Amino acid sequence: MLDEAQVVSALAARDIVPDATQRDAIAALVTLLGVSGTSGSNGRRAKSGSTSTHQGVYCHGLPGRGKSLVVDTVFELASCRKRRLHFHEFLREMNRRLVNEPSGDDRLGSVSRQWLDGVELLCFDEFHVHDIADAFLMGRFLDTAIGLGTRIVLTSNYAPDALLSDPEFHERFLPTIEQIKRCFTLIHFDGARDYRFGGEEAALSHFFAPLDAATGDALLQIFERYEGNETLEPATVSAAGRPLAAHAAGAALLWADFENLCVASRSHLDYLDLAEHWHGLILDQVRTEWLAQAHTLQRLIWLVDIFYDRKCALFIASDQPIEAALSGLEGAHDLSRTLSRLAEMQSRGYRSTLDNAAGRIESAAAQTVAQP
């Protein structure tokens, strides 16, 4: 059975010493994993020898305080049947299933039960509810999961009471908020330090400004570093079934303009598709004046969230330093998290999948050449 010492040891292997709040979260998660896998008569799991009805842990607080770090570490060590995914990915899966679900009185409940079949531990990263459609879906899903006795871990930048803050709809989500507060152990990550800032800068620069010849040369060198020059030509690729014009598309790295990716009308579904196909993205020609448009800014936030969650590499070329341009902007959800993640994505500690993917591609190519 997993204990706190194992989690602390796993973090120590990464030179991380958990602070007081992180230790509270570790204790709550270990307790959750000690809960019996058999549902009681009320549908909830009960820990052996305990009367606790908590079957989930809700970790919330400002970005970069170690929520995902602790949850991911515990998730990797857990030996039960488990699933961990980003909230955008979950919404995509649920909506795909709903499209194919036959008509009935409770299609959402039926799809939720199918989705949860065989899952003993479910971890959602960056849980949020900003619109009433997601609120309705999430409320029914959580109600079903709690009824089935599924153990649930949520990380969020929002306290439960701050979910679906829109005053027009907030009251309709209150039953789900109360259910979260009743059935989950709440851990508030309130440390003063954002651990993503201050890391050692990566050997390879990731963000470039201004948009001049030197930046163009740097992007060219990055693409050729991973892909060579054989694929260095304009291409049209597919993003969620829609065409996307790109400067170049290699086996592991995509090079495309910000206007086509974030100014144009696209959604998180496009970025999920791209992050599943490529291990890195060169986001070129970012005109920071476009970031004043709320929809454009929100798309950039989705893109960063999804590529960060998939541990993809991100290279950005903008007319002004991107982090300075984003600081102080308003009009989109979760901008502080974006700044925190961008800081980590250009650090030596960010381990993207691009280098490993490029190495596998080079090895496969060499073996092909060696074939008689």
C-alpha positions as CSV (number, residue, x, y, z in Angstrom):
1,M,0.0,0.0,0.0
2,L,1.3,3.5,-0.9
3,D,2.5,5.6,2.0
4,E,3.6,9.2,2.4
5,A,7.3,8.3,2.6
6,Q,7.2,6.8,-0.9
7,V,5.7,10.0,-2.3
8,V,8.3,12.2,-0.5
9,S,11.1,9.9,-1.8
10,A,9.8,10.1,-5.4
11,L,9.8,13.9,-5.1
12,A,13.3,13.9,-3.5
13,A,14.6,12.0,-6.6
14,R,13.6,15.2,-8.5
15,D,15.3,17.4,-5.9
16,I,11.9,18.6,-4.5
17,V,11.2,18.9,-0.8
18,P,7.5,19.3,-0.3
19,D,6.3,22.3,1.7
20,A,3.6,22.1,4.4
21,T,0.6,22.4,2.1
22,Q,2.1,19.9,-0.3
23,R,2.5,17.5,2.6
24,D,-1.1,18.0,3.6
25,A,-2.1,17.1,0.0
26,I,0.1,14.0,0.0
27,A,-1.5,12.8,3.3
28,A,-5.0,13.3,1.9
29,L,-4.1,11.5,-1.4
30,V,-2.5,8.6,0.4
31,T,-5.6,8.3,2.7
32,L,-7.8,8.4,-0.4
33,L,-5.8,5.5,-2.0
34,G,-6.2,3.5,1.2
35,V,-10.0,3.6,0.7
36,S,-11.6,0.3,0.0
37,G,-12.6,-0.4,-3.7
38,T,-16.0,-1.7,-2.7
39,S,-18.9,0.7,-2.7
40,G,-21.2,0.8,0.3
41,S,-24.9,0.9,0.4
42,N,-24.9,4.6,-0.2
43,G,-22.6,4.3,-3.2
44,R,-19.6,5.8,-1.5
45,R,-16.4,4.1,-0.6
46,A,-15.4,3.9,3.1
47,K,-11.9,3.5,4.4
48,S,-11.4,0.4,6.6
49,G,-12.0,1.3,10.2
50,S,-13.1,4.9,9.3
51,T,-16.4,6.6,9.0
52,S,-15.0,9.2,6.5
53,T,-17.3,9.7,3.4
54,H,-14.7,11.6,1.5
55,Q,-13.9,9.9,-1.8
56,G,-12.1,12.7,-3.5
57,V,-9.4,15.3,-3.0
58,Y,-9.8,18.8,-4.4
59,C,-6.5,20.7,-4.7
60,H,-6.9,24.4,-5.5
61,G,-4.9,27.6,-5.4
62,L,-2.7,29.9,-7.4
63,P,-0.6,28.6,-10.3
64,G,2.8,27.0,-9.8
65,R,2.2,26.0,-6.1
66,G,2.8,22.3,-6.8
67,K,-0.8,21.0,-7.2
68,S,-0.2,19.0,-10.4
69,L,3.3,18.0,-9.3
70,V,2.0,16.3,-6.1
71,V,-1.0,14.8,-7.8
72,D,1.0,13.5,-10.8
73,T,3.6,11.9,-8.5
74,V,0.9,10.1,-6.4
75,F,-0.9,9.1,-9.6
76,E,2.3,7.5,-11.0
77,L,2.8,5.5,-7.8
78,A,-0.8,4.3,-7.5
79,S,-1.3,0.7,-8.4
80,C,-5.1,0.7,-9.0
81,R,-6.9,1.0,-12.3
82,K,-6.5,4.7,-13.0
83,R,-6.9,7.5,-15.5
84,R,-5.5,11.0,-15.5
85,L,-6.4,13.6,-18.1
86,H,-6.7,17.3,-18.8
87,F,-10.2,18.8,-18.5
88,H,-10.3,19.8,-22.2
89,E,-9.5,16.2,-23.2
90,F,-12.3,15.0,-21.0
91,L,-14.9,17.3,-22.5
92,R,-13.9,16.2,-26.0
93,E,-14.3,12.5,-25.1
94,M,-17.7,13.1,-23.4
95,N,-19.1,15.1,-26.3
96,R,-18.0,12.5,-28.8
97,R,-19.7,9.7,-26.8
98,L,-22.9,11.8,-26.4
99,V,-23.2,12.2,-30.2
100,N,-23.3,8.4,-30.6
101,E,-25.5,7.7,-27.6
102,P,-29.0,6.6,-28.4
103,S,-31.9,8.8,-27.2
104,G,-33.0,8.2,-23.6
105,D,-34.2,9.9,-20.4
106,D,-30.6,10.1,-19.0
107,R,-28.1,10.0,-21.9
108,L,-25.5,12.0,-19.9
109,G,-25.8,9.6,-17.0
110,S,-25.5,6.6,-19.3
111,V,-22.4,8.0,-21.1
112,S,-20.9,8.9,-17.7
113,R,-21.3,5.3,-16.5
114,Q,-19.7,3.9,-19.7
115,W,-16.8,6.3,-19.4
116,L,-16.2,5.4,-15.7
117,D,-16.4,1.7,-16.3
118,G,-13.2,0.1,-14.9
119,V,-11.8,3.3,-13.5
120,E,-11.0,3.2,-9.8
121,L,-9.0,6.5,-9.6
122,L,-9.7,9.5,-11.8
123,C,-7.5,12.6,-11.8
124,F,-8.6,15.8,-13.6
125,D,-5.9,18.4,-14.1
126,E,-7.0,22.1,-14.3
127,F,-10.6,21.5,-13.4
128,H,-12.7,24.6,-14.2
129,V,-16.3,25.5,-15.1
130,H,-16.8,28.7,-17.1
131,D,-20.1,28.1,-19.0
132,I,-23.4,26.6,-18.2
133,A,-23.1,23.7,-20.8
134,D,-19.9,22.4,-19.1
135,A,-21.6,22.9,-15.7
136,F,-24.5,20.7,-16.6
137,L,-22.3,18.0,-18.0
138,M,-19.8,18.1,-15.1
139,G,-22.5,18.2,-12.5
140,R,-24.2,15.0,-13.8
141,F,-20.8,13.3,-14.4
142,L,-19.6,14.0,-10.8
143,D,-22.9,12.9,-9.4
144,T,-22.6,9.6,-11.3
145,A,-18.9,9.1,-10.3
146,I,-19.7,9.7,-6.6
147,G,-22.6,7.3,-6.8
148,L,-20.4,4.6,-8.3
149,G,-17.7,5.1,-5.7
150,T,-15.0,6.3,-8.0
151,R,-12.1,8.0,-6.3
152,I,-11.6,11.4,-7.8
153,V,-8.7,14.0,-7.6
154,L,-9.2,17.5,-9.0
155,T,-6.6,20.2,-9.4
156,S,-7.9,23.7,-10.0
157,N,-7.0,27.4,-9.8
158,Y,-10.5,27.9,-8.4
159,A,-11.9,27.3,-4.9
160,P,-15.2,25.4,-5.2
161,D,-17.3,28.5,-4.5
162,A,-15.6,30.3,-7.4
163,L,-16.6,27.8,-10.0
164,L,-18.9,29.1,-12.7
165,S,-18.6,32.7,-11.3
166,D,-21.0,34.1,-13.9
167,P,-23.8,35.5,-11.7
168,E,-26.4,34.6,-14.3
169,F,-25.6,30.9,-13.9
170,H,-23.7,30.4,-10.6
171,E,-26.8,29.5,-8.6
172,R,-27.6,26.6,-10.9
173,F,-24.2,25.1,-10.1
174,L,-24.5,25.4,-6.4
175,P,-25.7,21.8,-5.8
176,T,-22.5,20.5,-7.5
177,I,-20.4,22.9,-5.5
178,E,-22.0,21.7,-2.3
179,Q,-21.4,18.1,-3.3
180,I,-17.7,18.8,-3.9
181,K,-17.4,20.5,-0.5
182,R,-19.2,17.6,1.2
183,C,-17.5,14.6,-0.6
184,F,-14.0,15.9,-1.2
185,T,-11.1,16.8,1.1
186,L,-10.3,20.4,0.2
187,I,-6.6,21.4,0.1
188,H,-5.8,25.0,-0.4
189,F,-2.3,25.6,-2.0
190,D,-1.7,29.0,-0.6
191,G,2.1,29.3,-0.7
192,A,3.7,32.6,-1.7
193,R,6.1,31.1,-4.2
194,D,5.4,30.1,-7.8
195,Y,7.8,27.2,-8.2
196,R,7.8,27.6,-12.0
197,F,9.6,30.9,-11.9
198,G,13.3,31.2,-11.2
199,G,14.4,27.9,-12.8
200,E,17.6,27.6,-14.8
201,E,17.1,28.7,-18.4
202,A,17.2,25.9,-21.0
203,A,20.3,25.7,-23.2
204,L,18.1,26.2,-26.3
205,S,16.2,29.5,-26.3
206,H,12.5,29.1,-26.7
207,F,11.1,32.6,-26.9
208,F,12.3,35.2,-29.4
209,A,11.6,38.9,-30.0
210,P,11.5,41.1,-32.1
211,L,10.4,39.6,-35.4
212,D,13.6,40.3,-37.3
213,A,16.1,38.4,-39.5
214,A,18.0,37.1,-36.4
215,T,14.7,35.6,-35.1
216,G,13.9,34.1,-38.4
217,D,17.4,32.5,-38.6
218,A,17.0,31.1,-35.0
219,L,13.6,29.5,-35.9
220,L,15.1,28.0,-39.0
221,Q,18.0,26.5,-37.0
222,I,15.5,25.0,-34.5
223,F,13.4,23.4,-37.2
224,E,16.5,21.9,-38.9
225,R,17.9,20.8,-35.6
226,Y,15.0,18.4,-35.2
227,E,13.8,17.8,-38.7
228,G,16.7,18.5,-41.1
229,N,15.9,20.5,-44.2
230,E,14.1,17.9,-46.3
231,T,10.6,18.9,-44.9
232,L,11.3,22.6,-44.9
233,E,8.5,23.7,-47.2
234,P,5.0,25.0,-46.8
235,A,2.4,22.4,-45.9
236,T,-1.3,22.2,-45.1
237,V,-2.1,19.9,-42.2
238,S,-5.3,18.9,-40.4
239,A,-6.4,20.3,-37.1
240,A,-9.6,18.7,-35.8
241,G,-10.6,18.0,-39.4
242,R,-10.0,21.5,-40.6
243,P,-7.0,22.7,-42.8
244,L,-4.2,24.6,-41.2
245,A,-1.5,26.3,-43.4
246,A,2.0,25.9,-41.9
247,H,5.5,27.0,-42.8
248,A,6.7,23.4,-42.4
249,A,5.5,20.2,-40.8
250,G,8.0,17.5,-39.8
251,A,7.6,14.2,-38.1
252,A,7.9,15.8,-34.6
253,L,7.8,19.6,-35.0
254,L,5.2,21.9,-36.6
255,W,6.0,25.5,-37.7
256,A,2.9,27.7,-38.1
257,D,1.8,31.3,-37.7
258,F,0.0,32.7,-34.7
259,E,-2.6,34.3,-37.0
260,N,-3.6,30.9,-38.4
261,L,-3.6,29.2,-35.0
262,C,-5.1,31.8,-32.6
263,V,-6.5,34.8,-34.4
264,A,-8.5,32.6,-36.7
265,S,-11.6,30.9,-35.3
266,R,-10.3,27.7,-33.7
267,S,-11.0,25.8,-30.5
268,H,-9.3,23.6,-27.9
269,L,-10.2,20.7,-30.1
270,D,-7.7,21.9,-32.8
271,Y,-4.9,22.2,-30.2
272,L,-5.6,18.8,-28.7
273,D,-5.3,17.3,-32.2
274,L,-2.0,19.1,-32.9
275,A,-0.5,18.1,-29.5
276,E,-1.4,14.5,-30.2
277,H,0.3,14.5,-33.6
278,W,3.4,16.7,-33.0
279,H,5.8,16.9,-30.0
280,G,6.7,20.5,-30.5
281,L,5.3,23.8,-32.1
282,I,7.0,26.9,-33.5
283,L,4.5,29.6,-33.0
284,D,5.6,32.3,-35.4
285,Q,4.7,35.9,-36.2
286,V,2.9,36.8,-32.9
287,R,1.8,40.4,-33.2
288,T,1.2,41.3,-29.5
289,E,-1.5,43.8,-30.4
290,W,-3.7,40.9,-31.3
291,L,-3.6,39.7,-27.7
292,A,-6.0,42.6,-26.7
293,Q,-8.8,40.6,-28.5
294,A,-10.4,38.4,-25.8
295,H,-11.0,35.4,-28.1
296,T,-7.5,35.4,-29.4
297,L,-6.0,35.6,-26.0
298,Q,-8.2,32.8,-24.8
299,R,-7.1,30.6,-27.7
300,L,-3.5,31.2,-26.8
301,I,-4.2,30.2,-23.2
302,W,-5.9,27.0,-24.4
303,L,-2.9,26.2,-26.7
304,V,-0.4,26.7,-23.9
305,D,-2.4,24.6,-21.4
306,I,-2.8,21.7,-23.8
307,F,0.8,21.7,-25.0
308,Y,2.1,22.0,-21.5
309,D,-0.1,19.1,-20.3
310,R,1.2,16.9,-23.1
311,K,4.8,18.0,-22.3
312,C,5.3,19.3,-25.8
313,A,7.9,21.9,-26.7
314,L,6.8,25.4,-27.5
315,F,8.9,28.0,-29.4
316,I,7.4,31.5,-29.7
317,A,8.5,34.4,-32.0
318,S,6.8,37.7,-31.2
319,D,7.2,41.4,-32.0
320,Q,7.7,42.1,-28.2
321,P,8.7,39.7,-25.5
322,I,5.7,37.5,-25.0
323,E,5.6,37.4,-21.2
324,A,5.8,41.1,-20.9
325,A,3.1,41.5,-23.5
326,L,0.8,39.1,-21.6
327,S,1.4,40.6,-18.1
328,G,-1.5,42.9,-17.1
329,L,-3.9,41.8,-19.9
330,E,-7.5,41.1,-19.1
331,G,-10.4,39.5,-20.9
332,A,-9.6,35.8,-20.6
333,H,-9.7,33.0,-18.0
334,D,-6.6,31.6,-16.4
335,L,-4.0,34.1,-17.7
336,S,-1.9,33.8,-14.6
337,R,-1.6,30.1,-15.1
338,T,-0.4,30.7,-18.7
339,L,2.4,33.0,-17.5
340,S,3.4,30.5,-14.9
341,R,3.6,27.7,-17.4
342,L,5.4,29.7,-20.0
343,A,8.1,30.4,-17.4
344,E,8.6,26.6,-16.9
345,M,8.4,25.7,-20.6
346,Q,11.6,27.7,-21.3
347,S,13.5,26.3,-18.3
348,R,16.0,23.5,-18.1
349,G,13.6,21.6,-15.8
350,Y,10.9,21.3,-18.4
351,R,11.2,17.9,-19.9
352,S,9.4,17.9,-23.3
353,T,8.8,14.9,-25.4
354,L,10.4,16.6,-28.5
355,D,14.0,15.5,-27.9
356,N,13.0,11.9,-27.2
357,A,10.8,11.8,-30.3
358,A,13.5,13.3,-32.5
359,G,16.0,10.8,-31.2
360,R,13.6,7.9,-32.1
361,I,13.0,9.3,-35.5
362,E,16.8,9.7,-36.2
363,S,17.4,6.1,-35.0
364,A,14.6,4.7,-37.2
365,A,15.9,6.6,-40.2
366,A,19.4,5.3,-39.7
367,Q,18.2,1.7,-39.5
368,T,16.2,2.2,-42.7
369,V,19.4,3.5,-44.5
370,A,21.3,0.5,-43.1
371,Q,18.9,-2.0,-44.6
372,P,20.5,-3.9,-47.5
